[in-house]
Amino acid sequence: MPYGADGVARQPEGVVRAPEESVSEAQALLDAGRPFHAHEVFEDAWKSGPETERDLWKGLAQLAVGLTHAARGNTKGGARLLLRGAGAVEHWRGSGPERPERPYGIDLAEVIRWAGALAELLEREETAVDAGAHAPRLRGGAER
């Protein structure tokens, strides 16, 4: 729905969840075409989680906001945020041996690939996308 549309309740903010719960809840919101709400779940995770994971959650939040912009027709801003979020996730992934390839089951390589492909589509087509239809598979193809 467009920004500020009636009937779109805000996601509760400041909720502390287990990381796996954050991923599952964000995926359900993304699948429902509510990427801004997913952003708020990721934002809660970055604000309440360990310092060592903040860049991961912040990058995921940027990806969700990028999809939000793309769905609202701001294709240039959406593409920029998708690439910025993918870069943050990639940087987090490569920042040390203690960083798992699939934290909390998130397939980081697939998420990064998804963001690049969607950014390319937005730059080429310059048209709004259906957020639910273009939602990432955070845990790979197994979830939906």
FENRA-V193976 format. One record per backbone hydrogen bond with DSSP energy under -1.0 kcal/mol. NH is the residue of the N-H (numbers start at 0). CO is the residue of the C=O. If there is no record, write none. Layout:
# FENRA-V193976
nh: <NH	NH>
co: <CO	CO>
This chain:
# FENRA-V193976
nh: <4	7	21	22	23	24	25	26	27	28	29	30	31	32	33	37	38	39	40	41	42	43	44	45	46	47	48	52	53	56	57	58	59	60	61	62	63	64	65	66	67	68	69	70	71	72	73	74	77	78	79	80	81	82	83	84	85	86	87	88	89	90	91	92	93	94	98	104	105	106	107	107	110	111	112	113	114	115	116	117	118	119	120	121	122	123	124	125	128	133	134	139	142>
co: <1	4	17	18	19	20	21	22	23	24	25	26	27	29	28	33	34	35	36	37	38	39	40	41	42	43	44	49	50	52	53	54	55	56	57	58	59	60	61	62	63	64	65	66	67	69	68	72	73	74	75	76	77	78	79	80	81	82	83	84	85	86	87	88	89	91	95	101	102	137	100	105	106	107	108	109	110	111	112	113	114	115	116	117	118	119	120	121	69	129	131	136	139>
